[in-house]
Amino acid sequence: MTDLQRDFEQASKDVKDLSERPDNDTLLRLYALFKQGSEGDVSGPKPGFFDFVGTAKYEAWAKLAGTSKEDAMRKYVDLVGKLRA
């Protein structure tokens, strides 16, 4: 396991213990970076029209298509670090 993978896993635990809940845009960014970092480009069908939360998550993740897993992990770790500061 690389240092980046270790930092990514730690950040995914740390994000659950934030003192303040981030705003919705930041939550979507965290979700998208986590999914891109752990699974790569978005896959599967887009959620239905009335699944607003699912659609927002899908679209946020889809915007990161082509971003390497490593780059997404790094950005996720940085964002969690800023939120914890």
NUVEXVEX-475245 format. One line per field, with one value per residue: residue number from 1; residue in one letter; x, y, z of N, C-alpha, C in turn. Coordinates in steps of 0.02 Angstrom, whole numbers, plus 50000, padded with zeros to 5 digits. Atoms other than C-alpha are relative to their C-alpha. Layout:
residues N
i: [NUM,...] $
aa: [A,...] $
n.c1: [X,...] $
n.c2: [Y,...] $
n.c3: [Z,...] $
ca.c1: [X,...] $
ca.c2: [Y,...] $
ca.c3: [Z,...] $
c.c1: [X,...] $
c.c2: [Y,...] $
c.c3: [Z,...] $
END
This chain:
residues 85
i: [1,2,3,4,5,6,7,8,9,10,11,12,13,14,15,16,17,18,19,20,21,22,23,24,25,26,27,28,29,30,31,32,33,34,35,36,37,38,39,40,41,42,43,44,45,46,47,48,49,50,51,52,53,54,55,56,57,58,59,60,61,62,63,64,65,66,67,68,69,70,71,72,73,74,75,76,77,78,79,80,81,82,83,84,85] $
aa: [M,T,D,L,Q,R,D,F,E,Q,A,S,K,D,V,K,D,L,S,E,R,P,D,N,D,T,L,L,R,L,Y,A,L,F,K,Q,G,S,E,G,D,V,S,G,P,K,P,G,F,F,D,F,V,G,T,A,K,Y,E,A,W,A,K,L,A,G,T,S,K,E,D,A,M,R,K,Y,V,D,L,V,G,K,L,R,A] $
n.c1: [50042,49960,50016,50060,50057,50009,50027,50068,50042,50005,50044,50069,50022,50000,50055,50059,49993,49994,50038,50058,50021,49987,50058,50017,49951,49939,50016,49999,49930,49970,50028,49974,49928,49993,50019,49950,49938,50006,50028,49984,50054,50070,50027,50070,50049,50014,50062,50061,50012,50024,49949,49960,49936,49962,49980,49948,49939,49977,49973,49937,49950,49989,49958,49930,49980,49934,49953,49970,50018,49950,50014,50061,49983,49962,50046,50044,49960,49990,50063,50015,49952,50022,50062,49983,49958] $
n.c2: [49941,49939,49946,49966,50043,49996,49933,49999,50038,49962,49942,50024,50008,49934,49958,50016,49967,49928,49964,49969,50032,49956,49982,50051,50001,50032,50071,50030,50003,50055,50062,50012,50016,50066,50051,50000,50027,50070,50042,49976,49964,50019,50057,50015,49953,49941,50010,49973,49928,49978,50013,49939,50009,50047,49967,49951,50038,50029,49946,49975,50051,50002,49943,50018,50052,49989,49984,50062,50017,49970,49928,49992,50015,49944,49944,50018,49993,49927,49969,50021,49964,49931,49999,50016,49946] $
n.c3: [50000,50005,49952,50024,49984,49927,49985,50027,49953,49938,50013,50004,49930,49969,50025,49959,49935,50008,49949,50033,50062,50058,50041,50049,50055,49974,49992,50067,50022,49962,50026,50067,49995,49969,50049,50054,49971,49982,50054,50067,50034,49984,50039,49985,50026,49961,49963,50029,49997,49935,49950,50005,49966,50040,50063,49983,49986,50063,50042,49970,50014,50073,50018,49987,50048,50028,49946,49975,49932,49956,49997,49961,49930,49974,49991,49945,49939,49989,49982,49931,49957,49994,49960,49931,49972] $
ca.c1: [50000,50069,50076,49942,49825,49854,49821,49664,49596,49635,49549,49395,49388,49430,49291,49163,49230,49224,49169,49051,48948,49012,48893,48808,48931,49078,48990,48964,49146,49201,49086,49146,49331,49309,49219,49345,49490,49421,49330,49388,49270,49083,48992,48815,48656,48616,48483,48303,48238,48155,48309,48380,48517,48571,48574,48677,48803,48813,48840,48973,49066,49045,49129,49289,49295,49473,49549,49673,49634,49795,49752,49577,49648,49770,49633,49519,49656,49692,49508,49480,49637,49571,49402,49485,49595] $
ca.c2: [50000,50171,50324,50404,50256,50261,50449,50424,50290,50398,50549,50443,50406,50584,50658,50572,50667,50844,50972,51055,50979,51047,51136,51033,51084,51029,50865,50831,50870,50751,50615,50635,50637,50485,50386,50438,50395,50227,50168,50276,50351,50348,50191,50127,50213,50389,50389,50430,50607,50612,50549,50723,50675,50525,50628,50766,50637,50552,50717,50776,50612,50616,50788,50705,50580,50560,50613,50482,50388,50455,50636,50615,50536,50679,50810,50717,50709,50896,50944,50842,50920,51095,51053,50987,51142] $
ca.c3: [50000,49952,50065,49956,49979,50167,50173,50066,50184,50335,50256,50221,50409,50461,50355,50468,50619,50550,50680,50555,50416,50249,50130,49994,49857,49964,50007,49822,49787,49927,49860,49681,49728,49840,49704,49570,49686,49735,49577,49432,49302,49334,49279,49274,49222,49279,49416,49371,49351,49522,49615,49639,49762,49660,49500,49584,49647,49478,49386,49510,49487,49297,49292,49352,49207,49147,49314,49373,49532,49608,49567,49638,49797,49818,49795,49917,50050,50026,50037,50196,50270,50234,50311,50469,50491] $
c.c1: [50044,49980,49935,49938,49985,49969,49927,49953,49991,49953,49927,49971,49993,49939,49936,50001,50009,49958,49938,49983,50014,49936,49990,50050,50064,49988,50001,50071,50036,49977,50032,50074,50011,49984,50052,50065,49996,49976,50019,49939,49932,49977,49928,49954,49990,49933,49941,49991,49980,50048,50050,50069,50045,50026,50056,50066,50029,50033,50065,50057,50018,50045,50074,50026,50067,50052,50028,49978,50047,49987,49937,50013,50035,49954,49952,50036,50010,49936,49981,50046,49980,49937,50013,50038,49958] $
c.c2: [50063,50049,50035,49960,50002,50066,50005,49963,50038,50059,49978,49985,50068,50042,49988,50036,50075,50035,50033,49962,50047,50017,49947,49995,49964,49925,49964,49992,49942,49933,49983,49981,49931,49945,49995,49968,49926,49955,50022,50035,49971,49943,49989,50054,50060,49989,50036,50074,50023,49983,50057,49992,49953,50030,50050,49965,49973,50053,50028,49951,50000,50058,49985,49946,50018,50019,49934,49987,50035,50075,50012,49986,50059,50060,49987,50010,50074,50033,49982,50036,50073,50005,49987,50057,50052] $
c.c3: [50000,50055,49980,50017,50075,50020,49978,50048,50065,49991,49997,50070,50033,49980,50041,50067,49995,50053,49971,49937,49942,49962,49945,49942,50021,50010,49933,49974,50036,49972,49933,50002,50030,49949,49944,50025,50015,49942,49930,49970,50017,49955,50021,49974,50047,50036,49967,50015,50070,50058,49998,50031,49959,49935,50013,50013,49936,49956,50028,49986,49926,49978,50008,49952,49970,50052,50026,50072,50050,50010,50042,50074,50032,50015,50059,50067,50016,50024,50072,50049,50011,50045,50074,50033,50036] $
END
